[in-house]
Amino acid sequence: MIDHTGVSVRDFEKSKAFYTKALAAIGYALLMEFPAAVTGYTDVAGFGEPPKPDFWISKGVPNQPAIHVAFRVDSRAKVDAFYQAAMAAGGRDNGAPGLRPHYHEHYYAAFVLDPDGHNIEAVCHQAV
């Protein structure tokens, strides 16, 4: 079981603003933030469903190749809301909301590229 994961981002403030807006649509919030003075290395911000962050961004050289992260949600409406919020926050389209039956019959997802090109997905596996 994965406890937490994250990506490195070039512009920490820009990415923090993007993720704050995009992930709010699926119930995530910015829960923790530590500057380099505390981590001893770089600025970090943790997002998740309260009380625990499970997705982190850290200021640095963006991962190459870019990372793919999928957030599982419990409704297709949340996939749609994520996509709209992420696009409004400056994300780039990488796959509008819709069924991806090549994965399985009920795979409903949307894909957005974050400011560093990381492929961020919201996916619902339920029939409706």
Solvent accessible surface area in square Angstrom, and as a share of the most:
residue,aa,sasa,rsa
1,M,240,1.07
2,I,144,0.73
3,D,86,0.44
4,H,106,0.47
5,T,61,0.36
6,G,29,0.28
7,V,5,0.03
8,S,25,0.16
9,V,0,0.00
10,R,159,0.58
11,D,69,0.36
12,F,11,0.04
13,E,106,0.48
14,K,120,0.51
15,S,0,0.00
16,K,32,0.14
17,A,46,0.36
18,F,2,0.01
19,Y,0,0.00
20,T,55,0.32
21,K,119,0.50
22,A,0,0.00
23,L,1,0.00
24,A,60,0.47
25,A,31,0.24
26,I,8,0.04
27,G,45,0.43
28,Y,30,0.12
29,A,43,0.33
30,L,61,0.30
31,L,54,0.27
32,M,84,0.38
33,E,76,0.34
34,F,76,0.31
35,P,69,0.43
36,A,40,0.31
37,A,100,0.78
38,V,99,0.57
39,T,58,0.34
40,G,71,0.68
41,Y,179,0.68
42,T,13,0.08
43,D,38,0.19
44,V,24,0.14
45,A,0,0.00
46,G,0,0.00
47,F,0,0.00
48,G,0,0.00
49,E,105,0.47
50,P,92,0.58
51,P,124,0.78
52,K,94,0.40
53,P,8,0.05
54,D,49,0.25
55,F,1,0.01
56,W,51,0.18
57,I,0,0.00
58,S,27,0.18
59,K,97,0.41
60,G,31,0.30
61,V,130,0.75
62,P,8,0.05
63,N,48,0.25
64,Q,143,0.64
65,P,115,0.73
66,A,44,0.34
67,I,60,0.30
68,H,94,0.42
69,V,15,0.09
70,A,51,0.39
71,F,14,0.06
72,R,195,0.71
73,V,14,0.08
74,D,83,0.43
75,S,33,0.21
76,R,54,0.20
77,A,71,0.55
78,K,75,0.32
79,V,0,0.00
80,D,54,0.28
81,A,43,0.33
82,F,1,0.00
83,Y,23,0.09
84,Q,116,0.51
85,A,25,0.19
86,A,0,0.00
87,M,68,0.30
88,A,93,0.72
89,A,23,0.18
90,G,54,0.52
91,G,8,0.07
92,R,127,0.46
93,D,75,0.39
94,N,68,0.35
95,G,17,0.16
96,A,54,0.42
97,P,38,0.24
98,G,19,0.18
99,L,87,0.43
100,R,36,0.13
101,P,91,0.57
102,H,140,0.63
103,Y,125,0.47
104,H,70,0.31
105,E,126,0.57
106,H,60,0.27
107,Y,31,0.12
108,Y,31,0.12
109,A,0,0.00
110,A,0,0.00
111,F,25,0.10
112,V,0,0.00
113,L,36,0.18
114,D,0,0.00
115,P,43,0.27
116,D,24,0.13
117,G,18,0.17
118,H,0,0.00
119,N,33,0.17
120,I,0,0.00
121,E,2,0.01
122,A,0,0.00
123,V,6,0.04
124,C,0,0.00
125,H,77,0.34
126,Q,94,0.42
127,A,54,0.42
128,V,142,0.82
